[in-house]
Each structure stands twice: as C-alpha cells, then as structure tokens.
Amino acid sequence: MKVKFLATAAFGACMLFAGSNISFAGDKSPGYKLVKANGCLACHSVDQNKVGPSYKVIAQTNKKLYAKDAIKHIEEAIEKGSKGVYKKLGITAVMPPYGYLGKEKIETIAKWILSQSK
Ligand code: HEC
C-alpha cells in the first residue's frame, strides 16, 4: 500500500518536471505545437536523428559551436535553411527555409529547440 503510494507520488513529480522543460510525446508547449503544426516532425524528432538531426542534437551542437549566440543561429537556420552542418552524422539532406513563419514564431520554436538540451 505504502509502496504503491510512493510510486504514484514519484510518477506525479516526474510528470510535473517533464511539463516544465523536458519534452515527451504529449508536449503542450507553444514551441512544440508550432513544430508539429508546421510539418517539422516529418524530418525531425526530439531525440532521434531522422532525415534531419534530432532537436536534442541540434541544441547541443549549436550550444557547443556558438555558446550564448546559439539561439540566434538556430533562428537563422529556421529562417534561411541550412545544409552541411550535420554531415558528420551522415545527414546529407537540406533544411528548407521557413522565413514565412515570421520572427515571432521562429523565436518561439528556437527557444523550444534550445531547451531540448540542458
Ligand atoms: C525536408 C526535411 C526537413 C523539414 C521539413 C525540416 N527540416 Fe530542419 N533540418 C533538416 C535537415 C536535413 C537538417 C540538417 C541540415 C544541415 O546539415 O545543415 C535540418 C536542420 C535543422 C536545424 C539546425 C540547423 C543548424 O544549423 O544547426 C534546425 C534548427 C531545424 N532544422 C529546424 C527545423 C524546423 C523548426 C522545421 C519546421 C519549421 C524544420 N526544421 C523542418 C530537414 C528538415
């Protein structure tokens, strides 16, 4: 009885934590909604490389390469597209430009992507 209660409490705490930062399939954050609504998930997933690199890898790579400016580079890649950055991972496809989304949406998405790595 006691054990079951503890397990439930721990699970609840995890869900709260997950909601605040880490994404999972049911992510309700505005950034994730935009990524889903705009077809990004056809090529990207949060933590697995597909046609494009995972958002976790993108966040880590940009943090490593650009530190504080990572957010700017991610925004620019969404706006103008990108190619060749992830060649080492065997990714040779091209990221199409999404400038038509507008600055505000791109900013929201970029912040969300960056939050996928800690
Ligand atoms: C047709 C497939 C495809 C779609 C759709 C797509 N991407 Fe990409 N994306 C890629 C590929 C391939 C790369 C890797 C490009 C490279 O190696 O530079 C990439 C890279 C990126 C990067 C990293 C760029 C960098 O320089 O670090 C970001 C950020 C990104 N995509 C965001 C998005 C967002 C946001 C959307 C939806 C609005 C989206 N992508 C839709 C294929 C796609």
Backbone and ligand atoms as CSV (ligand in chain L), in Angstrom:
chain,resi,resn,atom,element,x,y,z
A,1,MET,N,N,0.838,-1.204,0.000
A,1,MET,CA,C,0.000,0.000,0.000
A,1,MET,C,C,0.870,1.250,0.000
A,2,LYS,N,N,1.782,1.266,0.962
A,2,LYS,CA,C,2.671,2.421,1.094
A,2,LYS,C,C,3.544,2.567,-0.157
A,3,VAL,N,N,4.027,1.415,-0.613
A,3,VAL,CA,C,4.913,1.411,-1.786
A,3,VAL,C,C,4.178,1.975,-2.995
A,4,LYS,N,N,2.944,1.533,-3.140
A,4,LYS,CA,C,2.155,1.976,-4.281
A,4,LYS,C,C,1.965,3.504,-4.235
A,5,PHE,N,N,1.699,3.999,-3.037
A,5,PHE,CA,C,1.514,5.440,-2.891
A,5,PHE,C,C,2.785,6.195,-3.289
A,6,LEU,N,N,3.909,5.699,-2.811
A,6,LEU,CA,C,5.186,6.357,-3.135
A,6,LEU,C,C,5.439,6.358,-4.637
A,7,ALA,N,N,5.160,5.216,-5.256
A,7,ALA,CA,C,5.387,5.115,-6.702
A,7,ALA,C,C,4.519,6.132,-7.438
A,8,THR,N,N,3.278,6.258,-7.012
A,8,THR,CA,C,2.375,7.212,-7.655
A,8,THR,C,C,2.878,8.640,-7.465
A,9,ALA,N,N,3.333,8.928,-6.238
A,9,ALA,CA,C,3.824,10.273,-5.953
A,9,ALA,C,C,5.049,10.587,-6.810
A,10,ALA,N,N,5.934,9.611,-6.935
A,10,ALA,CA,C,7.148,9.828,-7.720
A,10,ALA,C,C,6.792,10.059,-9.180
A,11,PHE,N,N,5.851,9.285,-9.674
A,11,PHE,CA,C,5.422,9.439,-11.060
A,11,PHE,C,C,4.840,10.840,-11.274
A,12,GLY,N,N,4.012,11.259,-10.328
A,12,GLY,CA,C,3.420,12.590,-10.417
A,12,GLY,C,C,4.478,13.678,-10.474
A,13,ALA,N,N,5.488,13.550,-9.637
A,13,ALA,CA,C,6.558,14.545,-9.608
A,13,ALA,C,C,7.292,14.578,-10.936
A,14,CYS,N,N,7.513,13.406,-11.510
A,14,CYS,CA,C,8.187,13.324,-12.807
A,14,CYS,C,C,7.380,14.049,-13.875
A,15,MET,N,N,6.086,13.829,-13.853
A,15,MET,CA,C,5.243,14.451,-14.871
A,15,MET,C,C,5.296,15.970,-14.748
A,16,LEU,N,N,5.299,16.458,-13.519
A,16,LEU,CA,C,5.380,17.907,-13.307
A,16,LEU,C,C,6.676,18.433,-13.892
A,17,PHE,N,N,7.738,17.729,-13.583
A,17,PHE,CA,C,9.053,18.133,-14.051
A,17,PHE,C,C,9.090,18.100,-15.581
A,18,ALA,N,N,8.562,17.038,-16.139
A,18,ALA,CA,C,8.573,16.890,-17.592
A,18,ALA,C,C,7.838,18.055,-18.247
A,19,GLY,N,N,6.737,18.445,-17.640
A,19,GLY,CA,C,5.945,19.522,-18.214
A,19,GLY,C,C,6.705,20.834,-18.255
A,20,SER,N,N,7.619,21.026,-17.330
A,20,SER,CA,C,8.290,22.313,-17.252
A,20,SER,C,C,9.383,22.480,-18.299
A,21,ASN,N,N,10.032,21.396,-18.672
A,21,ASN,CA,C,11.180,21.595,-19.552
A,21,ASN,C,C,11.375,20.472,-20.566
A,22,ILE,N,N,11.520,19.265,-20.069
A,22,ILE,CA,C,11.829,18.156,-20.962
A,22,ILE,C,C,10.594,17.804,-21.795
A,23,SER,N,N,10.793,17.488,-23.046
A,23,SER,CA,C,9.645,17.157,-23.885
A,23,SER,C,C,9.417,15.674,-23.972
A,24,PHE,N,N,8.221,15.338,-24.209
A,24,PHE,CA,C,7.882,13.960,-24.496
A,24,PHE,C,C,6.707,14.007,-25.456
A,25,ALA,N,N,6.167,12.862,-25.782
A,25,ALA,CA,C,5.163,12.800,-26.837
A,25,ALA,C,C,4.003,13.774,-26.627
A,26,GLY,N,N,3.644,14.040,-25.383
A,26,GLY,CA,C,2.481,14.886,-25.136
A,26,GLY,C,C,2.817,16.340,-24.848
A,27,ASP,N,N,3.961,16.797,-25.267
A,27,ASP,CA,C,4.422,18.161,-25.001
A,27,ASP,C,C,3.374,19.189,-25.433
A,28,LYS,N,N,2.998,20.061,-24.473
A,28,LYS,CA,C,1.956,21.032,-24.783
A,28,LYS,C,C,2.519,22.437,-24.951
A,29,SER,N,N,3.842,22.558,-24.975
A,29,SER,CA,C,4.427,23.899,-25.045
A,29,SER,C,C,4.172,24.515,-26.420
A,30,PRO,N,N,4.101,25.851,-26.481
A,30,PRO,CA,C,3.832,26.530,-27.752
A,30,PRO,C,C,4.868,26.181,-28.824
A,31,GLY,N,N,6.126,26.040,-28.431
A,31,GLY,CA,C,7.188,25.704,-29.393
A,31,GLY,C,C,6.940,24.364,-30.046
A,32,TYR,N,N,6.595,23.387,-29.230
A,32,TYR,CA,C,6.348,22.055,-29.775
A,32,TYR,C,C,5.125,22.057,-30.684
A,33,LYS,N,N,4.097,22.798,-30.280
A,33,LYS,CA,C,2.883,22.876,-31.105
A,33,LYS,C,C,3.204,23.428,-32.486
A,34,LEU,N,N,4.051,24.459,-32.526
A,34,LEU,CA,C,4.424,25.069,-33.807
A,34,LEU,C,C,5.201,24.083,-34.679
A,35,VAL,N,N,6.123,23.373,-34.034
A,35,VAL,CA,C,6.934,22.399,-34.762
A,35,VAL,C,C,6.044,21.302,-35.360
A,36,LYS,N,N,5.044,20.922,-34.580
A,36,LYS,CA,C,4.127,19.885,-35.028
A,36,LYS,C,C,3.238,20.419,-36.148
A,37,ALA,N,N,2.712,21.623,-35.959
A,37,ALA,CA,C,1.758,22.185,-36.913
A,37,ALA,C,C,2.412,22.525,-38.251
A,38,ASN,N,N,3.720,22.765,-38.250
A,38,ASN,CA,C,4.373,23.212,-39.478
A,38,ASN,C,C,5.170,22.117,-40.193
A,39,GLY,N,N,4.920,20.884,-39.806
A,39,GLY,CA,C,5.485,19.771,-40.564
A,39,GLY,C,C,6.943,19.471,-40.281
A,40,CYS,N,N,7.520,20.108,-39.274
A,40,CYS,CA,C,8.934,19.876,-38.962
A,40,CYS,C,C,9.187,18.419,-38.561
A,41,LEU,N,N,8.159,17.801,-37.969
A,41,LEU,CA,C,8.357,16.450,-37.448
A,41,LEU,C,C,8.409,15.399,-38.551
A,42,ALA,N,N,8.144,15.810,-39.789
A,42,ALA,CA,C,8.328,14.898,-40.907
A,42,ALA,C,C,9.810,14.545,-41.037
A,43,CYS,N,N,10.671,15.486,-40.707
A,43,CYS,CA,C,12.112,15.265,-40.840
A,43,CYS,C,C,12.849,15.218,-39.503
A,44,HIS,N,N,12.249,15.774,-38.464
A,44,HIS,CA,C,12.929,15.850,-37.165
A,44,HIS,C,C,12.143,15.119,-36.090
A,45,SER,N,N,12.869,14.569,-35.104
A,45,SER,CA,C,12.195,14.151,-33.882
A,45,SER,C,C,12.982,14.744,-32.724
A,46,VAL,N,N,12.420,14.652,-31.526
A,46,VAL,CA,C,13.080,15.296,-30.389
A,46,VAL,C,C,14.421,14.641,-30.092
A,47,ASP,N,N,14.439,13.302,-30.102
A,47,ASP,CA,C,15.701,12.686,-29.669
A,47,ASP,C,C,16.238,11.597,-30.587
A,48,GLN,N,N,15.759,11.558,-31.845
A,48,GLN,CA,C,16.335,10.602,-32.782
A,48,GLN,C,C,16.610,11.262,-34.116
A,49,ASN,N,N,17.777,11.011,-34.666
A,49,ASN,CA,C,18.072,11.560,-35.985
A,49,ASN,C,C,17.235,10.842,-37.030
A,50,LYS,N,N,16.577,11.620,-37.887
A,50,LYS,CA,C,15.805,11.027,-38.988
A,50,LYS,C,C,16.386,11.588,-40.281
A,51,VAL,N,N,15.559,12.224,-41.113
A,51,VAL,CA,C,16.088,12.923,-42.290
A,51,VAL,C,C,16.979,14.070,-41.796
A,52,GLY,N,N,16.511,14.750,-40.776
A,52,GLY,CA,C,17.290,15.809,-40.138
A,52,GLY,C,C,17.741,15.363,-38.750
A,53,PRO,N,N,18.680,16.089,-38.161
A,53,PRO,CA,C,19.155,15.748,-36.818
A,53,PRO,C,C,18.057,15.946,-35.769
A,54,SER,N,N,18.165,15.232,-34.650
A,54,SER,CA,C,17.181,15.399,-33.574
A,54,SER,C,C,17.308,16.793,-32.970
A,55,TYR,N,N,16.238,17.272,-32.360
A,55,TYR,CA,C,16.299,18.612,-31.757
A,55,TYR,C,C,17.279,18.642,-30.583
A,56,LYS,N,N,17.465,17.501,-29.948
A,56,LYS,CA,C,18.457,17.431,-28.877
A,56,LYS,C,C,19.859,17.667,-29.445
A,57,VAL,N,N,20.166,16.974,-30.530
A,57,VAL,CA,C,21.480,17.122,-31.168
A,57,VAL,C,C,21.664,18.553,-31.688
A,58,ILE,N,N,20.611,19.121,-32.256
A,58,ILE,CA,C,20.695,20.499,-32.759
A,58,ILE,C,C,21.000,21.452,-31.608
A,59,ALA,N,N,20.300,21.269,-30.486
A,59,ALA,CA,C,20.526,22.146,-29.330
A,59,ALA,C,C,21.961,22.000,-28.827
A,60,GLN,N,N,22.408,20.761,-28.686
A,60,GLN,CA,C,23.768,20.531,-28.180
A,60,GLN,C,C,24.819,21.094,-29.126
A,61,THR,N,N,24.635,20.842,-30.427
A,61,THR,CA,C,25.616,21.300,-31.412
A,61,THR,C,C,25.716,22.820,-31.421
A,62,ASN,N,N,24.574,23.476,-31.439
A,62,ASN,CA,C,24.598,24.939,-31.501
A,62,ASN,C,C,25.149,25.558,-30.214
A,63,LYS,N,N,24.875,24.923,-29.070
A,63,LYS,CA,C,25.437,25.426,-27.818
A,63,LYS,C,C,26.948,25.299,-27.830
A,64,LYS,N,N,27.417,24.173,-28.358
A,64,LYS,CA,C,28.857,23.931,-28.392
A,64,LYS,C,C,29.539,24.911,-29.348
A,65,LEU,N,N,28.933,25.109,-30.502
A,65,LEU,CA,C,29.566,25.957,-31.525
A,65,LEU,C,C,29.436,27.444,-31.207
A,66,TYR,N,N,28.298,27.850,-30.662
A,66,TYR,CA,C,28.026,29.289,-30.577
A,66,TYR,C,C,27.751,29.814,-29.171
A,67,ALA,N,N,27.759,28.915,-28.190
A,67,ALA,CA,C,27.517,29.319,-26.796
A,67,ALA,C,C,26.293,30.225,-26.679
A,68,LYS,N,N,26.500,31.445,-26.203
A,68,LYS,CA,C,25.374,32.357,-25.968
A,68,LYS,C,C,24.620,32.733,-27.232
A,69,ASP,N,N,25.300,32.668,-28.373
A,69,ASP,CA,C,24.646,33.046,-29.634
A,69,ASP,C,C,23.876,31.892,-30.264
A,70,ALA,N,N,23.802,30.761,-29.577
A,70,ALA,CA,C,23.144,29.580,-30.149
A,70,ALA,C,C,21.733,29.910,-30.634
A,71,ILE,N,N,21.006,30.651,-29.833
A,71,ILE,CA,C,19.613,30.962,-30.177
A,71,ILE,C,C,19.537,31.696,-31.523
A,72,LYS,N,N,20.460,32.625,-31.724
A,72,LYS,CA,C,20.481,33.398,-32.980
A,72,LYS,C,C,20.728,32.487,-34.185
A,73,HIS,N,N,21.660,31.555,-34.014
A,73,HIS,CA,C,21.990,30.662,-35.130
A,73,HIS,C,C,20.841,29.719,-35.440
A,74,ILE,N,N,20.155,29.275,-34.408
A,74,ILE,CA,C,19.020,28.381,-34.638
A,74,ILE,C,C,17.911,29.149,-35.361
A,75,GLU,N,N,17.670,30.376,-34.935
A,75,GLU,CA,C,16.655,31.193,-35.611
A,75,GLU,C,C,17.008,31.399,-37.083
A,76,GLU,N,N,18.277,31.678,-37.311
A,76,GLU,CA,C,18.716,31.925,-38.679
A,76,GLU,C,C,18.564,30.678,-39.550
A,77,ALA,N,N,18.870,29.510,-38.967
A,77,ALA,CA,C,18.755,28.265,-39.731
A,77,ALA,C,C,17.301,28.000,-40.101
A,78,ILE,N,N,16.380,28.309,-39.188
A,78,ILE,CA,C,14.961,28.088,-39.491
A,78,ILE,C,C,14.523,29.079,-40.575
A,79,GLU,N,N,14.978,30.312,-40.448
A,79,GLU,CA,C,14.573,31.341,-41.400
A,79,GLU,C,C,15.137,31.073,-42.811
A,80,LYS,N,N,16.418,30.752,-42.856
A,80,LYS,CA,C,17.088,30.666,-44.165
A,80,LYS,C,C,17.401,29.259,-44.634
A,81,GLY,N,N,17.216,28.264,-43.743
A,81,GLY,CA,C,17.585,26.903,-44.103
A,81,GLY,C,C,19.032,26.626,-43.744
A,82,SER,N,N,19.449,25.396,-43.975
A,82,SER,CA,C,20.805,25.011,-43.570
A,82,SER,C,C,21.213,23.755,-44.320
A,83,LYS,N,N,22.504,23.626,-44.579
A,83,LYS,CA,C,22.990,22.353,-45.123
A,83,LYS,C,C,24.450,22.142,-44.762
A,84,GLY,N,N,24.815,20.880,-44.646
A,84,GLY,CA,C,26.213,20.535,-44.432
A,84,GLY,C,C,26.685,20.554,-42.987
A,85,VAL,N,N,25.913,21.145,-42.087
A,85,VAL,CA,C,26.364,21.258,-40.697
A,85,VAL,C,C,26.457,19.872,-40.032
A,86,TYR,N,N,25.574,18.966,-40.413
A,86,TYR,CA,C,25.493,17.669,-39.739
A,86,TYR,C,C,25.991,16.513,-40.619
A,87,LYS,N,N,26.866,16.870,-41.555
A,87,LYS,CA,C,27.434,15.871,-42.469
A,87,LYS,C,C,28.090,14.718,-41.722
A,88,LYS,N,N,28.768,15.051,-40.630
A,88,LYS,CA,C,29.483,14.031,-39.857
A,88,LYS,C,C,28.553,12.960,-39.325
A,89,LEU,N,N,27.291,13.299,-39.152
A,89,LEU,CA,C,26.316,12.322,-38.647
A,89,LEU,C,C,25.692,11.539,-39.791
A,90,GLY,N,N,26.196,11.798,-41.007
A,90,GLY,CA,C,25.649,11.100,-42.159
A,90,GLY,C,C,24.390,11.766,-42.689
A,91,ILE,N,N,24.143,12.997,-42.248
A,91,ILE,CA,C,22.952,13.712,-42.722
A,91,ILE,C,C,23.328,14.610,-43.899
A,92,THR,N,N,22.811,14.243,-45.063
A,92,THR,CA,C,23.192,14.984,-46.267
A,92,THR,C,C,22.015,15.760,-46.848
A,93,ALA,N,N,20.826,15.590,-46.278
A,93,ALA,CA,C,19.655,16.315,-46.776
A,93,ALA,C,C,19.778,17.803,-46.434
A,94,VAL,N,N,18.883,18.588,-46.998
A,94,VAL,CA,C,18.934,20.038,-46.819
A,94,VAL,C,C,17.746,20.483,-45.972
A,95,MET,N,N,18.000,21.421,-45.087
A,95,MET,CA,C,16.935,22.012,-44.284
A,95,MET,C,C,16.315,23.153,-45.076
A,96,PRO,N,N,15.031,23.057,-45.433
A,96,PRO,CA,C,14.412,24.130,-46.238
A,96,PRO,C,C,14.195,25.407,-45.408
A,97,PRO,N,N,14.194,26.567,-46.048
A,97,PRO,CA,C,13.964,27.822,-45.307
A,97,PRO,C,C,12.498,27.972,-44.893
A,98,TYR,N,N,12.273,28.540,-43.706
A,98,TYR,CA,C,10.924,28.739,-43.196
A,98,TYR,C,C,10.682,30.189,-42.794
A,99,GLY,N,N,11.265,31.120,-43.551
A,99,GLY,CA,C,11.144,32.539,-43.237
A,99,GLY,C,C,9.705,33.021,-43.157
A,100,TYR,N,N,8.823,32.354,-43.912
A,100,TYR,CA,C,7.423,32.812,-43.944
A,100,TYR,C,C,6.709,32.662,-42.597
A,101,LEU,N,N,7.296,31.881,-41.686
A,101,LEU,CA,C,6.670,31.734,-40.364
A,101,LEU,C,C,6.680,33.044,-39.590
A,102,GLY,N,N,7.628,33.917,-39.917
A,102,GLY,CA,C,7.719,35.194,-39.214
A,102,GLY,C,C,8.577,35.076,-37.958
A,103,LYS,N,N,9.086,36.248,-37.556
A,103,LYS,CA,C,10.057,36.310,-36.474
A,103,LYS,C,C,9.547,35.717,-35.163
A,104,GLU,N,N,8.317,36.038,-34.841
A,104,GLU,CA,C,7.810,35.649,-33.536
A,104,GLU,C,C,7.716,34.131,-33.376
A,105,LYS,N,N,7.160,33.472,-34.402
A,105,LYS,CA,C,7.035,32.021,-34.337
A,105,LYS,C,C,8.407,31.369,-34.351
A,106,ILE,N,N,9.294,31.904,-35.197
A,106,ILE,CA,C,10.640,31.335,-35.287
A,106,ILE,C,C,11.350,31.440,-33.931
A,107,GLU,N,N,11.152,32.567,-33.253
A,107,GLU,CA,C,11.765,32.753,-31.937
A,107,GLU,C,C,11.245,31.727,-30.928
A,108,THR,N,N,9.928,31.526,-30.946
A,108,THR,CA,C,9.313,30.558,-30.030
A,108,THR,C,C,9.858,29.156,-30.290
A,109,ILE,N,N,9.951,28.800,-31.577
A,109,ILE,CA,C,10.454,27.474,-31.925
A,109,ILE,C,C,11.917,27.330,-31.492
A,110,ALA,N,N,12.719,28.359,-31.781
A,110,ALA,CA,C,14.150,28.292,-31.476
A,110,ALA,C,C,14.382,28.117,-29.977
A,111,LYS,N,N,13.604,28.826,-29.170
A,111,LYS,CA,C,13.740,28.699,-27.719
A,111,LYS,C,C,13.401,27.281,-27.277
A,112,TRP,N,N,12.349,26.748,-27.872
A,112,TRP,CA,C,11.940,25.393,-27.520
A,112,TRP,C,C,13.033,24.392,-27.917
A,113,ILE,N,N,13.593,24.541,-29.123
A,113,ILE,CA,C,14.647,23.616,-29.567
A,113,ILE,C,C,15.826,23.667,-28.597
A,114,LEU,N,N,16.218,24.870,-28.241
A,114,LEU,CA,C,17.357,25.031,-27.345
A,114,LEU,C,C,17.092,24.387,-25.979
A,115,SER,N,N,15.845,24.376,-25.576
A,115,SER,CA,C,15.515,23.805,-24.266
A,115,SER,C,C,15.550,22.275,-24.282
A,116,GLN,N,N,15.788,21.686,-25.439
A,116,GLN,CA,C,15.838,20.222,-25.524
A,116,GLN,C,C,17.173,19.644,-25.056
A,117,SER,N,N,18.161,20.501,-24.821
A,117,SER,CA,C,19.395,20.016,-24.191
A,117,SER,C,C,19.655,20.884,-22.981
A,118,LYS,N,N,20.281,20.281,-21.962
A,118,LYS,CA,C,20.488,21.098,-20.769
A,118,LYS,C,C,21.939,21.466,-20.626
L,1,HEC,C1,C,12.521,18.169,-45.569
L,1,HEC,C2,C,13.032,17.848,-44.258
L,1,HEC,C3,C,13.040,18.913,-43.193
L,1,HEC,C4,C,11.968,19.636,-42.707
L,1,HEC,C5,C,10.516,19.565,-43.150
L,1,HEC,C6,C,12.500,20.474,-41.651
L,1,HEC,N1,N,13.836,20.272,-41.503
L,1,HEC,FE1,FE,15.068,21.161,-40.156
L,1,HEC,N2,N,16.665,20.193,-40.960
L,1,HEC,C7,C,16.607,19.258,-41.970
L,1,HEC,C8,C,17.947,18.789,-42.263
L,1,HEC,C9,C,18.320,17.745,-43.304
L,1,HEC,C10,C,18.816,19.493,-41.395
L,1,HEC,C11,C,20.346,19.394,-41.317
L,1,HEC,C12,C,20.954,20.448,-42.236
L,1,HEC,C13,C,22.452,20.565,-42.091
L,1,HEC,O1,O,23.135,19.540,-42.076
L,1,HEC,O2,O,22.933,21.696,-42.011
L,1,HEC,C14,C,17.975,20.352,-40.579
L,1,HEC,C15,C,18.464,21.203,-39.606
L,1,HEC,C16,C,17.671,21.988,-38.789
L,1,HEC,C17,C,18.170,22.855,-37.751
L,1,HEC,C18,C,19.639,23.019,-37.345
L,1,HEC,C19,C,20.385,23.979,-38.228
L,1,HEC,C20,C,21.772,24.260,-37.719
L,1,HEC,O3,O,22.499,24.938,-38.451
L,1,HEC,O4,O,22.139,23.841,-36.611
L,1,HEC,C21,C,17.088,23.465,-37.185
L,1,HEC,C22,C,17.103,24.474,-36.061
L,1,HEC,C23,C,15.913,22.962,-37.859
L,1,HEC,N3,N,16.296,22.081,-38.836
L,1,HEC,C24,C,14.626,23.322,-37.537
L,1,HEC,C25,C,13.508,22.959,-38.283
L,1,HEC,C26,C,12.176,23.489,-38.048
L,1,HEC,C27,C,11.808,24.422,-36.917
L,1,HEC,C28,C,11.367,22.967,-39.015
L,1,HEC,C29,C,9.898,23.256,-39.263
L,1,HEC,C30,C,9.520,24.663,-39.329
L,1,HEC,C31,C,12.193,22.079,-39.831
L,1,HEC,N4,N,13.475,22.110,-39.354
L,1,HEC,C32,C,11.731,21.354,-40.894
L,1,HEC,C33,C,15.480,18.812,-42.610
L,1,HEC,C34,C,14.214,19.328,-42.433
